[in-house]
Amino acid sequence: MFSTSNWTTRLAVLGALAGATICAKALRLLYLWAELELGPVRLQRFKRDWALVTGGSEGVGKAVAKALAAQGLNLVLVSRSQQKLDAAAADIQQRWPQAQVRTIAADLTAPGSCQQLLQSLSDTPISVLIANVGGGICGPCLYWHYSDADEAYVQALNGQACYSLVKGLLPGMVARNKGAVVAVSSIMHQWGSYAAPYGAEKAKMNALMAMIDSELALAGVTGVSVQAMVLGPVDTPGVVQLMNNAATAAAAAAHDADPAAAAAAAAKRRQAFSNAISAEVVAASMVKCIGKGGPVVTPYWKHALQQQLMLGECLWPPVLQRAVKRAISRKFKAVCEGQE
Ligand SMILES: NC(=O)c1ccc[n+]([C@@H]2O[C@H](COP(=O)([O-])OP(=O)(O)OC[C@H]3O[C@@H](n4cnc5c(N)ncnc54)[C@H](OP(=O)(O)O)[C@@H]3O)[C@@H](O)[C@H]2O)c1
């Protein structure tokens, strides 16, 4: 039998261990934040080189393109609409006249489109790849309600469009021992509900970048960095689209005849979803983070905090993590469907 004082001592030791673990993890977070936010941008060696930004005409892609132009890089922007590309290129060149900007209109989900894109760039050595195109979340939707076509689209947009370009561009970067790859990933795979094909594709992206990073080290390549950058909610046209789709579906289901009210509700939801964090703010952190913080990194500090505190990756026991993830999933669904 244990005496009360024995139990008190054990509880005190357990408490001290838990406290020390939390402190160590909090310190690690602080160190990471300081390294990413306060350290210098390591893009000097890419000055006047070409960066390829997929989905570069809007949202996160356009914001990263601007941040790269500000660092002296030249840009190749890719998206489907030539009109949007022209507008983005004009905007960038007006602010950074020294930047050369090429635009290529292509639907990167079309079979063979990435190979065609690479061919058209055979005369343009790419030093920085921002594999940003993605999204296409058809949700909130349970996995078994996804049509095969929707799932294949989400996989092509988020996965294949990234992997094909990484595979196509890495040999040149390795040969020159100079390059940086950023695959734009999402926090969503961690809470894991109502957007399963999207989350799964982003999880694969993280795993792939981590493995390529370790293979580069094994191959002795020191001048090429490969990273998945994990983002939380950002206010972009993609989010507006998601909210509008959900608003249309909710209005149709409720036979709501007032489109203005539906649009106002969608705008409110968009704010609730993204916390109105702008793409420019997130892009500034992403560019600072290139080549720093490891192969899977959350560049923007508020997203990193959300990841750690809300998802409890570092602080909470698994049973609590599951409960929190479910609560976040329910909240996401409720926000999209206009119940909050
Ligand atoms: N926004 C968020 O809350 C959030 C959170 C986490 C992660 N992310 C990730 O961040 C990345 C960018 O998201 P975003 O919200 O900025 O997206 P967005 O606002 O929807 O912008 C998407 C960009 O991709 C282009 N695009 C879309 N489909 C394309 C296709 N099939 N082929 C070529 N280009 C295409 C669009 O231009 P066109 O229409 O002209 O093609 C546009 O330039 C994605 O990988 C997304 O998963 C976003």
Ligand as a Chemical Component Dictionary entry (heavy atoms), coordinates in Angstrom:
data_LIG
# 
_chem_comp.id                   LIG 
_chem_comp.type                 NON-POLYMER 
_chem_comp.pdbx_formal_charge   0 
_chem_comp.three_letter_code    LIG 
# 
loop_
_chem_comp_atom.comp_id 
_chem_comp_atom.atom_id 
_chem_comp_atom.alt_atom_id 
_chem_comp_atom.type_symbol 
_chem_comp_atom.charge 
_chem_comp_atom.model_Cartn_x 
_chem_comp_atom.model_Cartn_y 
_chem_comp_atom.model_Cartn_z 
_chem_comp_atom.pdbx_ordinal 
LIG N1  N1  N 0  -6.490 30.329 -48.424 1  
LIG C1  C1  C 0  -6.349 29.533 -47.371 2  
LIG O1  O1  O 0  -7.030 29.670 -46.337 3  
LIG C2  C2  C 0  -5.320 28.439 -47.417 4  
LIG C3  C3  C 0  -5.024 27.743 -46.237 5  
LIG C4  C4  C 0  -4.073 26.741 -46.270 6  
LIG C5  C5  C 0  -3.416 26.426 -47.445 7  
LIG N2  N2  N 1  -3.731 27.087 -48.580 8  
LIG C6  C6  C 0  -3.027 26.711 -49.816 9  
LIG O2  O2  O 0  -2.452 27.864 -50.407 10 
LIG C7  C7  C 0  -2.425 27.703 -51.824 11 
LIG C8  C8  C 0  -3.053 28.922 -52.480 12 
LIG O3  O3  O 0  -4.369 29.050 -52.005 13 
LIG P1  P1  P 0  -5.234 30.367 -52.288 14 
LIG O4  O4  O 0  -6.286 30.401 -51.248 15 
LIG O5  O5  O -1 -4.331 31.513 -52.496 16 
LIG O6  O6  O 0  -5.920 29.982 -53.687 17 
LIG P2  P2  P 0  -6.823 30.887 -54.638 18 
LIG O7  O7  O 0  -7.158 32.165 -53.988 19 
LIG O8  O8  O 0  -7.954 30.001 -55.063 20 
LIG O9  O9  O 0  -5.864 31.153 -55.881 21 
LIG C9  C9  C 0  -5.595 30.085 -56.715 22 
LIG C10 C10 C 0  -4.617 30.465 -57.822 23 
LIG O10 O10 O 0  -4.404 29.283 -58.584 24 
LIG C11 C11 C 0  -4.861 29.473 -59.935 25 
LIG N3  N3  N 0  -5.472 28.218 -60.342 26 
LIG C12 C12 C 0  -6.592 27.649 -59.856 27 
LIG N4  N4  N 0  -6.822 26.490 -60.488 28 
LIG C13 C13 C 0  -5.823 26.318 -61.380 29 
LIG C14 C14 C 0  -5.518 25.317 -62.319 30 
LIG N5  N5  N 0  -6.280 24.251 -62.483 31 
LIG N6  N6  N 0  -4.391 25.442 -63.062 32 
LIG C15 C15 C 0  -3.590 26.531 -62.926 33 
LIG N7  N7  N 0  -3.842 27.521 -62.050 34 
LIG C16 C16 C 0  -4.947 27.413 -61.284 35 
LIG C17 C17 C 0  -5.831 30.647 -59.861 36 
LIG O11 O11 O 0  -5.908 31.384 -61.070 37 
LIG P3  P3  P 0  -6.891 30.950 -62.272 38 
LIG O12 O12 O 0  -8.287 30.978 -61.720 39 
LIG O13 O13 O 0  -6.628 31.970 -63.325 40 
LIG O14 O14 O 0  -6.480 29.594 -62.704 41 
LIG C18 C18 C 0  -5.164 31.495 -58.784 42 
LIG O15 O15 O 0  -4.080 32.222 -59.323 43 
LIG C19 C19 C 0  -3.148 26.399 -52.127 44 
LIG O16 O16 O 0  -2.218 25.369 -52.307 45 
LIG C20 C20 C 0  -3.969 26.154 -50.880 46 
LIG O17 O17 O 0  -4.222 24.786 -50.682 47 
LIG C21 C21 C 0  -4.650 28.100 -48.607 48 
# 
loop_
_chem_comp_bond.comp_id 
_chem_comp_bond.atom_id_1 
_chem_comp_bond.atom_id_2 
_chem_comp_bond.value_order 
_chem_comp_bond.pdbx_ordinal 
LIG N1  C1  SING 1  
LIG C1  O1  DOUB 2  
LIG C1  C2  SING 3  
LIG C2  C3  SING 4  
LIG C2  C21 DOUB 5  
LIG C3  C4  DOUB 6  
LIG C4  C5  SING 7  
LIG C5  N2  DOUB 8  
LIG N2  C6  SING 9  
LIG N2  C21 SING 10 
LIG C6  O2  SING 11 
LIG C6  C20 SING 12 
LIG O2  C7  SING 13 
LIG C7  C8  SING 14 
LIG C7  C19 SING 15 
LIG C8  O3  SING 16 
LIG O3  P1  SING 17 
LIG P1  O4  DOUB 18 
LIG P1  O5  SING 19 
LIG P1  O6  SING 20 
LIG O6  P2  SING 21 
LIG P2  O7  DOUB 22 
LIG P2  O8  SING 23 
LIG P2  O9  SING 24 
LIG O9  C9  SING 25 
LIG C9  C10 SING 26 
LIG C10 O10 SING 27 
LIG C10 C18 SING 28 
LIG O10 C11 SING 29 
LIG C11 N3  SING 30 
LIG C11 C17 SING 31 
LIG N3  C12 SING 32 
LIG N3  C16 SING 33 
LIG C12 N4  DOUB 34 
LIG N4  C13 SING 35 
LIG C13 C14 SING 36 
LIG C13 C16 DOUB 37 
LIG C14 N5  SING 38 
LIG C14 N6  DOUB 39 
LIG N6  C15 SING 40 
LIG C15 N7  DOUB 41 
LIG N7  C16 SING 42 
LIG C17 O11 SING 43 
LIG C17 C18 SING 44 
LIG O11 P3  SING 45 
LIG P3  O12 DOUB 46 
LIG P3  O13 SING 47 
LIG P3  O14 SING 48 
LIG C18 O15 SING 49 
LIG C19 O16 SING 50 
LIG C19 C20 SING 51 
LIG C20 O17 SING 52 
# 
